[in-house]
Amino acid sequence: MQSNETQFQSELGRRISYAREAAKMSQEQLAKALRFKDRQTLSMVENGQRKLSADELLALMRATGRDLEFFTDNCRLVGEGAFSFRAGEIAPAGLNDFEERAGRWIATYRRLGYALGQPRKSLGYRLTLTARSSYEEAWAVAEGLVKEWQLGDVPAARLAGMTEEHLDVLVLYFAGVGVSGAACRLADLDTILINRGECAGRRNFDLAHELFHLLTWDTMPPARDDHDAPRGYSAKRIEQLADNFAGALLMPEQELRRRWDKRGSADLHDWLNRTATVFNVTASALKWRLKYLTWLTEVELSSINDKRLVANGEAKRKAPPPPLFSRKFFERLYRALDEGCISARRAAQLVETDIAGLAALLKEHGCKVPFDL
């Protein structure tokens, strides 16, 4: 096992290499900027075999245009991890800013795990689906998960908790920005991020959609910016499979068929809205599930007025959104605070609040407040 100092040098070297490549500099060019005698000296630094002096670190910052935290802050993801965002109308700069914020939360959780001696885990469970797989194959593996995880007739109610339990995936809820959901894959930690401001039905669908991406990343790596209308056949096919997987996971065919066969003469819009409420999905997602199952005729499909479809049937029983981040995240943060692995001020900064806000979040997640206000 590496010592903390060795681990720091190794991580610093990796970040230096990343900054150099991002600046489109060769090792010879950066070595000259740092006044090294040869390229091999920089190679040793990048491999974690040589330390930098304070003057050399300052020269490195000037040469690469990076600040000190870029190289030294272990609560940042730098040059590691792959993201895929379900993004709406958000500018590239805004998406980059959100990626940095999300990376900070994920890196914080991981670093505190190191400090507490909690084991690192990678996502061992993978799906063998490819872009050539059929919708029926995506449905089959989704419904297999419903049975394996015993999600019941309404899988949305238990999906987040069982994803964390069975896969050790970190599920985080965030606020704001033009992103509804995201997935982040690291060698030792996989994360799903969900916008808590979306309606419950959209949150559940995004969770299932991003879960598909994590489980198929090796065979079908998703685009970084996952728009509702992806470009190119391959990207479009991957998103269609993800949507079909999510639909089957949240609306199992057997239970859906039982309700469909009993719909009688009910107005189709009313039935969609009521049934969406039961499954805690959007009525639009339910419509598309029925379309792919070919249960809706072309006449029925064309008769549906999307303006009459509710978000997820919650109009009469809206529930408050989930708390920021997650209980799993805050349980680790609480333990780290309690054992002195992180200060309350630093923890508050990382979750983008003040000390009082940190205390409120701890309480909201059922954790004690291990510091005085």
C-alpha positions as CSV (number, residue, x, y, z in Angstrom):
1,M,0.0,0.0,0.0
2,Q,1.4,3.4,-1.0
3,S,2.2,5.9,1.8
4,N,0.3,9.2,1.7
5,E,3.5,11.0,0.5
6,T,4.1,8.5,-2.3
7,Q,0.4,8.7,-3.3
8,F,0.5,12.5,-3.3
9,Q,3.7,12.5,-5.6
10,S,2.1,10.0,-7.9
11,E,-1.1,12.1,-8.2
12,L,0.9,15.3,-8.6
13,G,2.9,13.8,-11.4
14,R,-0.3,12.6,-13.2
15,R,-1.8,16.1,-12.9
16,I,1.4,17.7,-14.3
17,S,1.3,15.4,-17.3
18,Y,-2.4,16.2,-17.8
19,A,-1.8,20.0,-17.6
20,R,1.2,19.8,-20.0
21,E,-0.8,17.8,-22.6
22,A,-3.8,20.2,-22.2
23,A,-1.4,23.1,-22.8
24,K,-0.1,21.2,-25.9
25,M,3.4,21.3,-24.6
26,S,6.0,18.5,-25.1
27,Q,8.1,17.3,-22.2
28,E,11.1,19.1,-23.7
29,Q,9.2,22.4,-23.8
30,L,7.9,22.1,-20.2
31,A,11.3,20.9,-19.0
32,K,12.9,24.0,-20.5
33,A,10.2,26.3,-18.8
34,L,11.1,24.7,-15.5
35,R,14.8,25.0,-16.2
36,F,15.4,21.3,-15.9
37,K,18.6,20.1,-17.4
38,D,16.8,17.5,-19.6
39,R,13.5,15.9,-20.4
40,Q,14.2,12.9,-18.2
41,T,14.0,15.0,-15.1
42,L,10.4,16.0,-16.0
43,S,9.6,12.4,-16.8
44,M,10.7,11.5,-13.3
45,V,8.4,14.2,-11.9
46,E,5.5,13.0,-14.0
47,N,6.1,9.4,-12.8
48,G,6.1,10.5,-9.2
49,Q,9.8,9.7,-8.7
50,R,11.0,13.3,-8.1
51,K,9.6,16.1,-6.0
52,L,9.2,19.7,-7.1
53,S,10.7,22.6,-5.3
54,A,8.5,25.7,-4.4
55,D,10.1,27.7,-7.2
56,E,9.6,24.9,-9.7
57,L,6.0,24.6,-8.7
58,L,5.5,28.4,-9.3
59,A,7.2,28.1,-12.7
60,L,4.9,25.1,-13.5
61,M,1.8,27.2,-12.7
62,R,3.0,30.0,-14.9
63,A,3.9,27.7,-17.8
64,T,0.6,25.8,-17.8
65,G,-1.8,28.6,-16.7
66,R,-3.1,26.5,-13.8
67,D,-3.6,27.5,-10.2
68,L,-2.1,25.8,-7.2
69,E,-5.3,23.9,-6.3
70,F,-5.3,22.3,-9.7
71,F,-2.1,20.4,-8.8
72,T,-2.6,19.9,-5.0
73,D,-6.3,19.8,-4.1
74,N,-7.3,16.1,-3.7
75,C,-11.0,17.2,-3.6
76,R,-10.9,17.8,-7.3
77,L,-11.0,15.5,-10.3
78,V,-8.3,16.4,-12.7
79,G,-7.8,14.5,-15.9
80,E,-9.7,11.4,-14.6
81,G,-13.2,10.2,-14.8
82,A,-15.6,10.3,-17.8
83,F,-18.9,12.1,-17.6
84,S,-22.1,11.9,-19.6
85,F,-24.7,14.6,-19.0
86,R,-28.4,14.7,-19.9
87,A,-28.2,18.4,-20.7
88,G,-30.8,20.9,-22.0
89,E,-30.1,24.4,-23.1
90,I,-26.8,25.0,-21.3
91,A,-23.7,26.6,-22.8
92,P,-20.5,24.6,-23.0
93,A,-18.9,26.9,-20.3
94,G,-21.8,26.2,-18.0
95,L,-21.5,22.4,-18.5
96,N,-17.7,22.7,-17.8
97,D,-18.4,24.5,-14.6
98,F,-20.9,21.9,-13.5
99,E,-18.5,19.1,-14.3
100,E,-16.0,20.8,-12.0
101,R,-18.5,21.1,-9.2
102,A,-19.7,17.5,-9.6
103,G,-16.1,16.4,-9.7
104,R,-15.4,18.1,-6.4
105,W,-18.3,16.3,-4.7
106,I,-17.2,12.9,-6.1
107,A,-13.5,13.5,-5.3
108,T,-14.5,14.5,-1.7
109,Y,-16.5,11.4,-1.1
110,R,-13.6,9.3,-2.5
111,R,-10.9,11.1,-0.5
112,L,-12.8,10.7,2.7
113,G,-13.1,7.0,2.0
114,Y,-9.3,6.8,1.8
115,A,-9.0,8.8,5.1
116,L,-11.5,6.5,6.9
117,G,-9.9,3.3,5.6
118,Q,-13.0,2.3,3.7
119,P,-12.4,0.0,0.8
120,R,-12.4,1.2,-2.8
121,K,-14.8,-0.6,-5.1
122,S,-15.2,-0.6,-8.8
123,L,-18.5,-1.5,-10.5
124,G,-18.1,-5.2,-11.1
125,Y,-21.6,-5.7,-12.5
126,R,-21.7,-5.0,-16.2
127,L,-24.2,-5.7,-19.0
128,T,-23.1,-7.3,-22.2
129,L,-25.4,-5.3,-24.4
130,T,-24.0,-3.5,-27.5
131,A,-25.3,-0.9,-29.9
132,R,-26.5,-3.8,-32.0
133,S,-28.7,-5.2,-29.3
134,S,-32.5,-5.2,-29.7
135,Y,-34.9,-3.3,-27.6
136,E,-36.3,-6.7,-26.5
137,E,-32.8,-7.6,-25.1
138,A,-32.6,-4.3,-23.2
139,W,-36.1,-5.0,-21.8
140,A,-35.0,-8.5,-20.7
141,V,-32.0,-7.4,-18.8
142,A,-33.9,-4.5,-17.1
143,E,-36.7,-6.9,-16.0
144,G,-34.0,-9.3,-14.8
145,L,-32.7,-6.6,-12.5
146,V,-36.3,-6.0,-11.2
147,K,-36.5,-9.6,-10.2
148,E,-32.9,-9.9,-8.9
149,W,-33.1,-6.8,-6.8
150,Q,-36.7,-7.6,-5.8
151,L,-37.9,-4.1,-6.8
152,G,-41.5,-5.1,-6.7
153,D,-44.4,-3.8,-8.8
154,V,-43.3,-0.2,-8.6
155,P,-39.5,-0.3,-9.0
156,A,-39.0,3.5,-8.8
157,A,-39.7,3.4,-5.1
158,R,-36.6,1.3,-4.3
159,L,-34.3,1.9,-7.3
160,A,-31.9,4.5,-5.9
161,G,-31.4,2.6,-2.6
162,M,-30.9,-0.8,-4.4
163,T,-28.5,0.8,-6.9
164,E,-26.3,2.0,-4.0
165,E,-26.7,-1.3,-2.1
166,H,-26.0,-3.8,-4.9
167,L,-23.5,-1.8,-7.0
168,D,-22.0,0.6,-4.5
169,V,-22.8,3.4,-6.9
170,L,-23.0,6.9,-5.3
171,V,-26.3,8.6,-6.1
172,L,-26.2,12.4,-5.6
173,Y,-29.0,15.0,-5.9
174,F,-28.0,18.5,-6.9
175,A,-29.8,21.8,-7.6
176,G,-29.9,24.2,-10.4
177,V,-28.1,24.3,-13.8
178,G,-29.5,23.1,-17.1
179,V,-28.7,19.4,-16.5
180,S,-31.3,16.9,-15.5
181,G,-29.0,14.0,-14.8
182,A,-25.4,12.7,-15.3
183,A,-23.2,9.7,-14.9
184,C,-19.5,9.7,-13.9
185,R,-17.3,6.7,-14.3
186,L,-14.0,6.4,-12.4
187,A,-11.8,3.4,-11.9
188,D,-12.8,3.1,-8.3
189,L,-16.1,4.9,-8.0
190,D,-19.2,5.2,-10.2
191,T,-21.7,8.1,-9.6
192,I,-25.1,9.0,-10.8
193,L,-26.2,12.7,-10.4
194,I,-29.8,13.7,-10.5
195,N,-31.4,17.2,-10.5
196,R,-33.6,17.4,-7.5
197,G,-35.6,20.2,-9.1
198,E,-37.1,17.9,-11.7
199,C,-40.4,16.2,-11.1
200,A,-40.2,12.8,-9.4
201,G,-41.1,11.0,-12.6
202,R,-38.3,12.6,-14.5
203,R,-35.8,12.0,-11.7
204,N,-36.7,8.3,-11.7
205,F,-36.3,8.0,-15.4
206,D,-33.0,9.8,-15.4
207,L,-31.7,7.5,-12.7
208,A,-32.6,4.4,-14.7
209,H,-31.2,5.9,-17.9
210,E,-27.9,6.8,-16.2
211,L,-27.7,3.4,-14.6
212,F,-27.8,1.9,-18.1
213,H,-24.9,4.0,-19.2
214,L,-22.8,2.9,-16.2
215,L,-23.6,-0.8,-16.8
216,T,-22.8,-0.6,-20.5
217,W,-19.9,1.9,-20.5
218,D,-17.4,-0.6,-21.8
219,T,-19.4,-1.6,-24.8
220,M,-21.3,1.6,-25.4
221,P,-19.5,4.6,-24.0
222,P,-22.1,7.5,-24.0
223,A,-21.5,10.9,-25.4
224,R,-20.4,13.6,-22.9
225,D,-23.3,15.8,-23.8
226,D,-26.4,13.5,-24.0
227,H,-29.1,15.7,-25.6
228,D,-32.6,14.6,-26.2
229,A,-31.8,14.6,-29.9
230,P,-28.4,13.0,-30.2
231,R,-26.5,13.3,-33.5
232,G,-25.3,10.3,-35.5
233,Y,-26.7,6.8,-35.7
234,S,-24.6,5.2,-33.0
235,A,-25.3,7.9,-30.4
236,K,-29.0,7.9,-31.2
237,R,-29.1,4.1,-30.9
238,I,-27.3,4.1,-27.5
239,E,-29.8,6.6,-26.2
240,Q,-32.8,4.7,-27.5
241,L,-31.5,1.5,-25.8
242,A,-31.0,3.5,-22.6
243,D,-34.6,4.8,-22.8
244,N,-36.0,1.3,-23.5
245,F,-34.0,-0.1,-20.6
246,A,-35.2,2.6,-18.3
247,G,-38.8,2.1,-19.4
248,A,-38.7,-1.6,-18.8
249,L,-37.0,-1.2,-15.5
250,L,-39.5,1.3,-14.1
251,M,-42.6,-0.2,-15.8
252,P,-42.3,-4.0,-15.8
253,E,-44.3,-5.6,-18.6
254,Q,-46.3,-8.0,-16.5
255,E,-47.6,-5.4,-14.1
256,L,-48.2,-2.9,-16.9
257,R,-50.1,-5.5,-19.0
258,R,-52.4,-6.2,-16.0
259,R,-53.3,-2.5,-15.8
260,W,-53.5,-2.1,-19.6
261,D,-56.0,-5.0,-19.9
262,K,-58.2,-3.5,-17.2
263,R,-58.3,0.0,-18.7
264,G,-61.8,-0.5,-20.1
265,S,-63.3,2.5,-21.8
266,A,-61.4,5.1,-19.8
267,D,-60.1,8.1,-21.7
268,L,-56.6,7.3,-22.8
269,H,-55.2,10.6,-21.3
270,D,-56.8,9.9,-18.0
271,W,-55.5,6.3,-17.9
272,L,-52.0,7.4,-18.8
273,N,-52.0,10.1,-16.1
274,R,-53.4,7.7,-13.4
275,T,-51.0,4.9,-14.3
276,A,-48.0,7.2,-14.5
277,T,-48.8,8.1,-10.9
278,V,-48.8,4.5,-9.8
279,F,-45.4,3.8,-11.4
280,N,-44.0,7.2,-10.5
281,V,-42.9,8.0,-14.0
282,T,-44.0,10.7,-16.4
283,A,-47.1,10.1,-18.5
284,S,-44.9,10.8,-21.6
285,A,-42.5,8.0,-20.6
286,L,-45.4,5.7,-20.2
287,K,-46.8,6.6,-23.6
288,W,-43.4,5.8,-25.2
289,R,-43.2,2.5,-23.3
290,L,-46.5,1.5,-24.7
291,K,-45.5,2.6,-28.2
292,Y,-42.3,0.4,-28.1
293,L,-44.4,-2.5,-26.8
294,T,-46.7,-1.9,-29.8
295,W,-49.7,-1.9,-27.6
296,L,-50.9,1.5,-28.9
297,T,-52.3,1.6,-32.3
298,E,-51.2,4.3,-34.7
299,V,-54.6,5.9,-34.3
300,E,-54.4,5.9,-30.5
301,L,-50.8,7.3,-30.6
302,S,-51.8,10.1,-33.0
303,S,-54.8,11.0,-30.8
304,I,-52.7,11.7,-27.7
305,N,-52.4,15.4,-26.9
306,D,-49.1,15.7,-25.0
307,K,-50.4,18.9,-23.4
308,R,-52.9,16.8,-21.5
309,L,-50.2,14.5,-20.0
310,V,-49.1,15.4,-16.5
311,A,-45.5,15.3,-15.4
312,N,-46.1,12.1,-13.4
313,G,-49.6,12.3,-11.9
314,E,-48.4,14.2,-8.8
315,A,-50.7,17.2,-9.1
316,K,-52.7,16.2,-6.0
317,R,-49.9,14.8,-3.9
318,K,-46.7,16.6,-4.6
319,A,-43.8,15.4,-2.4
320,P,-40.9,17.6,-1.5
321,P,-37.7,16.9,-3.5
322,P,-35.0,14.7,-2.0
323,P,-32.4,16.4,0.2
324,L,-29.2,17.6,-1.5
325,F,-26.5,15.0,-2.1
326,S,-27.6,11.8,-0.3
327,R,-27.7,10.0,3.0
328,K,-24.8,7.8,1.9
329,F,-22.7,10.8,1.1
330,F,-23.5,12.5,4.4
331,E,-23.0,9.4,6.5
332,R,-19.4,9.3,5.3
333,L,-19.0,13.1,5.7
334,Y,-20.4,12.9,9.3
335,R,-17.9,10.1,10.2
336,A,-15.0,12.1,8.7
337,L,-16.0,15.2,10.6
338,D,-16.4,13.2,13.8
339,E,-13.0,11.6,13.4
340,G,-11.2,14.8,12.5
341,C,-10.5,13.9,8.9
342,I,-11.9,17.1,7.7
343,S,-12.8,20.5,9.3
344,A,-16.4,21.7,9.4
345,R,-15.4,24.8,7.4
346,R,-13.8,22.8,4.7
347,A,-16.7,20.4,4.5
348,A,-19.2,23.3,4.2
349,Q,-17.1,24.8,1.4
350,L,-17.1,21.6,-0.5
351,V,-20.9,21.2,-0.3
352,E,-21.3,24.8,-1.2
353,T,-22.9,26.2,2.0
354,D,-21.9,27.7,5.3
355,I,-21.5,26.1,8.7
356,A,-25.1,26.5,9.6
357,G,-26.2,25.1,6.2
358,L,-23.9,22.1,6.8
359,A,-25.5,21.4,10.1
360,A,-28.9,21.6,8.5
361,L,-27.9,19.2,5.8
362,L,-26.5,16.7,8.3
363,K,-29.8,16.8,10.3
364,E,-31.8,16.5,7.2
365,H,-30.0,13.2,6.4
366,G,-30.5,11.9,9.9
367,C,-26.9,12.5,11.0
368,K,-25.7,14.2,14.2
369,V,-23.9,17.5,14.1
370,P,-20.3,16.8,15.4
371,F,-19.3,20.4,15.9
372,D,-20.5,23.5,17.7
373,L,-22.3,26.2,15.7
